[in-house]
């Protein structure tokens, strides 16, 4: 089974924010836990990407699918060394920001 890991990394925080919105303001502890869990899962997926990334270069983990084929619009994601570093930094900072905001 070929899981589109880049798509999961991109859209998992959106799904997590929907769950946090459903929890609402009534249970802030649960909302914080959901946000931290989703960010940690996202960071774990990015860590896996870093571990299996081939440093030989080039675009890797490419995902392409037709979105609106009538006009030639496609959905395409891929990652190279520089974008991998930026994705890893974003995932790490997201988790750190969520954890740092718990005391406010």
Phi, psi and omega per residue, in radians:
X1 nan 2.258 -3.110
X2 -1.774 1.767 -3.110
X3 -1.485 2.250 3.110
X4 -1.314 1.436 -2.981
X5 -1.100 -0.621 3.124
X6 -1.160 -0.682 3.092
X7 -1.131 -0.706 3.097
X8 -1.094 -0.772 3.133
X9 -1.086 -0.659 -3.113
X10 -1.273 -0.762 -2.999
X11 -1.715 -0.149 3.097
X12 -1.068 -0.761 3.079
X13 -1.064 -0.563 3.080
X14 -1.135 -0.763 3.085
X15 -1.109 -0.731 3.108
X16 -1.105 -0.677 3.119
X17 -1.173 -0.543 3.067
X18 -1.157 -0.707 3.086
X19 -1.144 -0.702 3.099
X20 -1.098 -0.700 3.116
X21 -1.145 -0.620 3.108
X22 -1.184 -0.589 3.120
X23 -1.172 -0.703 3.056
X24 1.378 -3.009 -3.103
X25 -1.391 -0.236 -3.085
X26 -1.161 -0.496 -3.116
X27 -2.296 1.388 -3.088
X28 -1.142 -0.534 3.115
X29 -1.122 -0.710 3.121
X30 -1.196 -0.689 3.119
X31 -1.112 -0.722 3.102
X32 -1.118 -0.734 -3.136
X33 -1.128 -0.731 3.104
X34 -1.104 -0.794 -3.136
X35 -1.074 -0.771 3.140
X36 -1.172 -0.688 3.132
X37 -1.113 -0.807 -3.140
X38 -1.115 -0.736 3.118
X39 -1.143 -0.645 3.111
X40 -1.181 -0.693 3.083
X41 -1.123 -0.743 3.102
X42 -1.066 -0.765 3.112
X43 -1.122 -0.661 3.100
X44 -1.123 -0.702 3.083
X45 -1.118 -0.703 3.102
X46 -1.170 -0.675 3.094
X47 -1.088 -0.670 3.074
X48 -1.108 -0.721 3.084
X49 -1.023 -0.772 -3.141
X50 -1.097 -0.694 -3.093
X51 -1.175 -0.643 -3.068
X52 -1.756 0.048 -3.128
X53 -1.170 2.330 3.102
X54 -1.547 2.029 -3.050
X55 -1.333 0.043 3.112
X56 -1.121 -0.346 3.057
X57 1.913 3.077 3.135
X58 1.558 2.958 3.121
X59 -1.355 2.358 -3.108
X60 -2.289 2.882 -3.135
X61 0.965 0.671 -3.080
X62 -1.186 2.370 3.084
X63 -2.231 2.216 3.141
X64 -2.470 2.324 3.045
X65 -2.621 2.656 3.094
X66 -1.226 2.337 3.108
X67 -1.884 -1.042 3.050
X68 -2.200 1.477 -3.019
X69 -1.149 -0.386 -3.133
X70 -1.082 -0.536 -3.136
X71 -2.026 0.156 3.062
X72 1.366 0.438 3.133
X73 -1.577 2.216 3.124
X74 -2.162 2.755 3.025
X75 -1.790 2.088 -3.065
X76 -2.433 2.181 3.045
X77 -2.243 2.513 3.016
X78 -2.755 2.888 -3.077
X79 -2.384 2.459 3.027
X80 -2.097 -3.032 -3.059
X81 -1.069 -0.766 -3.122
X82 -1.205 -0.765 3.138
X83 -1.213 -0.506 3.065
X84 -1.103 -0.733 3.100
X85 -1.096 -0.700 -3.133
X86 -1.216 -0.677 3.105
X87 -1.149 -0.730 3.125
X88 -1.117 -0.752 3.110
X89 -1.106 -0.731 3.126
X90 -1.110 -0.748 -3.140
X91 -1.143 -0.723 3.123
X92 -1.150 -0.802 -3.133
X93 -1.163 -0.557 3.084
X94 -1.097 -0.844 3.126
X95 -1.107 -0.759 3.129
X96 -1.094 -0.693 3.131
X97 -1.161 -0.670 3.117
X98 -1.154 -0.788 -3.140
X99 -1.168 -0.688 -3.142
X100 -1.172 -0.430 -3.109
X101 -1.473 -0.048 -3.081
X102 -1.137 -0.522 -3.077
X103 -1.535 0.034 -3.116
X104 -1.695 nan nan
